[in-house]
Amino acid sequence: MATYDFDIGIIGGGAAGLTVAAGAAQLGAKTLLIEKEEELGGDCLHYGCVPSKTLIRTAQVYHLMKTSTEFGLPGVKVPPVAYADVAKRIQSVIGTIQEHDSEERFCSLGAKVVFGSPVFSDDHAVRMDGETYAAKRWVIATGSSPAAPPFEGLAHTPYLTNKEIFSLERLPQSMIILGAGPIATEMAQAFRRLGTEVHVVQRSGQILSKEDKDMADLVLEALRSEGVRFYLNSTVQHISSHGEDSQEVVIKQGDNTPVSLKAEKILVAVGRSPNLTNLGLDGIDVAFNRKGLTVDDRMRTTQKHIYAAGDVTGAFQFTHAAGYEGGIVVSNAVFHLPRKVDYTWLPWCTYSDPELASIGMNEKMAKEAGINYSVFEEAFKGNDRSLAEGERVGKIKMLLGEKEKPIGVQILGPHAGELLNEWVAALNGKVKLSTLASAVHPYPTLGEINKKVVGSYFSPKIFSSKVKKGLKLFFQLKGRACEGEG
Ligand SMILES: Cc1cc2nc3c(=O)[nH]c(=O)nc-3n(C[C@H](O)[C@H](O)[C@H](O)COP(=O)(O)OP(=O)(O)OC[C@H]3O[C@@H](n4cnc5c(N)ncnc54)[C@H](O)[C@@H]3O)c2cc1C
């Protein structure tokens, strides 16, 4: 039997790779982790979730300062934003989290960390900087990069992606954002709030196109009301540069009218491509396509001892999905437990203000799957805490399937991502709706909306005329004391 230096080798030190490395090393597997950048942490820490949420919070505070009169406070004239200071705050948050994702920490857990760009020399070994590293099992967790769309002129025009946007030296006066997915939407609002004039160009007629239109439109309206300009049903015709801080994007709108948009900067956020180049995959029979590596439900590639996890599979490009998949890899590759992925209750959230958080199926998905469903809704304007907070926009939607079991929940409103966590627990734990409805929630909290939407399912059943008739008969209830309407 062949022997290898390592039990498991992992390529990529982001959310997925770090989860596998920590799990495998702590279970006693001799673990090798290879990262091409100078530090561990991946996109989420350096160019994704962490900097974006830090920026969003800064922009939110600035927005609150500018809207102080809405809270009965004196109006404040706020000075313009010094983006270098914002970027400094972002780097300081990254730096704090970096300690947790350091080489030293992984070494203390038992994993060997090496930095460089490995190439598979055969299906059990990689070559890097003149050395060969052989492992019994491998995990490819190289993540994804911003996709570069084939727009005419883009290749000759300076543009920003999530790699540059968090470390700019000064706030752009104006920005054209190409795409209207979660990253584009979050950045559009954050930069607008900081003072940038923002134009968003979207090919389809809806932003956040995976979401139900009614929910996405509420986000659209919220951003429009803050001054973000949207160009929906618009295709990019040509992009050109007239200097370092003078870019032009010519778009064609639904009615075929060409419109010229000019701005200091262009941010490209039209999707992600898997990081698969220069790994030598062609030579080792590992199948992949444009979207990512082909994996089965145990996260094995077409070479059964080579696993993949995270964005590189092209499935659910979220940090928590990468971590979940990393855990599945550890079960299969280290524990030898044949655990399969199940994305039924994988939640996600767009951190716009208001946030849009989802779990399970929305109406779009249920229709596509041919599932009959019913929808129950409650609005945040009926939630006392929401009103106290000055939040009036948004609603919760609960979808019940054919057997009146929940198939999905979407929340658009303040702290929706946090509110969704009750559903994460309830749905994973198969908690009965009646339990949620009867559980006492603290007043006044935003979370009461979860209980209320379940109540809206039970109310017509409890207060039906049949029940009323029965009670009247058995307990001689006398009925209405007032004949007013309602
Ligand atoms: C702006 C933005 C905001 C986001 N916000 C959120 C959010 O709020 N919530 C959320 O859940 N997700 C968010 N995401 C998505 C999240 O960042 C990714 O889903 C997550 O980082 C995927 O983890 P990963 O381990 O697959 O990839 P990564 O974290 O990118 O890690 C891959 C690692 O592999 C390394 N690597 C690449 N190629 C090689 C190679 N050839 N050799 C060695 N190493 C290599 C990379 O340097 C990197 O360190 C956001 C993404 C962006 C861009």
The ligand as an SDF file (V2000), in Angstrom:
LIG
                    3D

 53 58  0  0  0  0  0  0  0  0999 V2000
  -18.1610   41.4950   -1.0750 C   0  0  0  0  0  0  0  0  0  0  0  0
  -18.5650   40.1430   -0.5720 C   0  0  0  0  0  0  0  0  0  0  0  0
  -19.3940   40.0440    0.5120 C   0  0  0  0  0  0  0  0  0  0  0  0
  -19.7610   38.7960    0.9950 C   0  0  0  0  0  0  0  0  0  0  0  0
  -20.5840   38.7400    2.0680 N   0  0  0  0  0  0  0  0  0  0  0  0
  -20.9520   37.5360    2.5610 C   0  0  0  0  0  0  0  0  0  0  0  0
  -21.7800   37.4580    3.7010 C   0  0  0  0  0  0  0  0  0  0  0  0
  -22.1770   38.4690    4.2770 O   0  0  0  0  0  0  0  0  0  0  0  0
  -22.1260   36.2360    4.1650 N   0  0  0  0  0  0  0  0  0  0  0  0
  -21.6900   35.0810    3.5580 C   0  0  0  0  0  0  0  0  0  0  0  0
  -22.0450   33.9920    4.0160 O   0  0  0  0  0  0  0  0  0  0  0  0
  -20.9040   35.1370    2.4580 N   0  0  0  0  0  0  0  0  0  0  0  0
  -20.5220   36.3210    1.9520 C   0  0  0  0  0  0  0  0  0  0  0  0
  -19.6990   36.3720    0.8710 N   0  0  0  0  0  0  0  0  0  0  0  0
  -19.2620   35.1030    0.2520 C   0  0  0  0  0  0  0  0  0  0  0  0
  -18.0820   34.4910    1.0250 C   0  0  0  0  0  0  0  0  0  0  0  0
  -17.0260   35.4000    1.0870 O   0  0  0  0  0  0  0  0  0  0  0  0
  -17.6510   33.2070    0.3300 C   0  0  0  0  0  0  0  0  0  0  0  0
  -18.7510   32.3710    0.1390 O   0  0  0  0  0  0  0  0  0  0  0  0
  -16.6080   32.4640    1.1650 C   0  0  0  0  0  0  0  0  0  0  0  0
  -15.4620   33.2430    1.3290 O   0  0  0  0  0  0  0  0  0  0  0  0
  -16.2560   31.1410    0.4850 C   0  0  0  0  0  0  0  0  0  0  0  0
  -15.2640   30.4770    1.2150 O   0  0  0  0  0  0  0  0  0  0  0  0
  -14.2170   29.5600    0.4530 P   0  0  0  0  0  0  0  0  0  0  0  0
  -13.3960   28.9190    1.5140 O   0  0  0  0  0  0  0  0  0  0  0  0
  -14.9040   28.7140   -0.5170 O   0  0  0  0  0  0  0  0  0  0  0  0
  -13.3400   30.5770   -0.4030 O   0  0  0  0  0  0  0  0  0  0  0  0
  -12.3580   31.7200    0.1010 P   0  0  0  0  0  0  0  0  0  0  0  0
  -12.7670   32.2320    1.4190 O   0  0  0  0  0  0  0  0  0  0  0  0
  -12.2100   32.7020   -0.9840 O   0  0  0  0  0  0  0  0  0  0  0  0
  -10.9910   30.9440    0.3010 O   0  0  0  0  0  0  0  0  0  0  0  0
  -10.2850   30.4160   -0.7740 C   0  0  0  0  0  0  0  0  0  0  0  0
   -8.8090   30.4910   -0.4430 C   0  0  0  0  0  0  0  0  0  0  0  0
   -8.0700   29.7350   -1.4030 O   0  0  0  0  0  0  0  0  0  0  0  0
   -6.9180   30.4720   -1.7720 C   0  0  0  0  0  0  0  0  0  0  0  0
   -6.5020   30.0170   -3.0900 N   0  0  0  0  0  0  0  0  0  0  0  0
   -7.0730   30.2710   -4.2880 C   0  0  0  0  0  0  0  0  0  0  0  0
   -6.4250   29.6550   -5.2770 N   0  0  0  0  0  0  0  0  0  0  0  0
   -5.3980   28.9900   -4.6970 C   0  0  0  0  0  0  0  0  0  0  0  0
   -4.3440   28.1790   -5.1870 C   0  0  0  0  0  0  0  0  0  0  0  0
   -4.2360   27.9290   -6.4790 N   0  0  0  0  0  0  0  0  0  0  0  0
   -3.4790   27.6700   -4.3140 N   0  0  0  0  0  0  0  0  0  0  0  0
   -3.5650   27.9300   -2.9820 C   0  0  0  0  0  0  0  0  0  0  0  0
   -4.5330   28.6930   -2.4530 N   0  0  0  0  0  0  0  0  0  0  0  0
   -5.4360   29.2140   -3.2920 C   0  0  0  0  0  0  0  0  0  0  0  0
   -7.3760   31.9080   -1.7420 C   0  0  0  0  0  0  0  0  0  0  0  0
   -6.2730   32.7850   -1.6380 O   0  0  0  0  0  0  0  0  0  0  0  0
   -8.2670   31.9100   -0.5030 C   0  0  0  0  0  0  0  0  0  0  0  0
   -7.5330   32.1770    0.6630 O   0  0  0  0  0  0  0  0  0  0  0  0
  -19.2960   37.6140    0.3650 C   0  0  0  0  0  0  0  0  0  0  0  0
  -18.4480   37.7020   -0.7350 C   0  0  0  0  0  0  0  0  0  0  0  0
  -18.0810   38.9490   -1.2070 C   0  0  0  0  0  0  0  0  0  0  0  0
  -17.1620   39.0120   -2.3820 C   0  0  0  0  0  0  0  0  0  0  0  0
  1  2  1  0
  2  3  1  0
  2 52  2  0
  3  4  2  0
  4  5  1  0
  4 50  1  0
  5  6  2  0
  6  7  1  0
  6 13  1  0
  7  8  2  0
  7  9  1  0
  9 10  1  0
 10 11  2  0
 10 12  1  0
 12 13  2  0
 13 14  1  0
 14 15  1  0
 14 50  1  0
 15 16  1  0
 16 17  1  0
 16 18  1  0
 18 19  1  0
 18 20  1  0
 20 21  1  0
 20 22  1  0
 22 23  1  0
 23 24  1  0
 24 25  2  0
 24 26  1  0
 24 27  1  0
 27 28  1  0
 28 29  2  0
 28 30  1  0
 28 31  1  0
 31 32  1  0
 32 33  1  0
 33 34  1  0
 33 48  1  0
 34 35  1  0
 35 36  1  0
 35 46  1  0
 36 37  1  0
 36 45  1  0
 37 38  2  0
 38 39  1  0
 39 40  1  0
 39 45  2  0
 40 41  1  0
 40 42  2  0
 42 43  1  0
 43 44  2  0
 44 45  1  0
 46 47  1  0
 46 48  1  0
 48 49  1  0
 50 51  2  0
 51 52  1  0
 52 53  1  0
M  END
$$$$
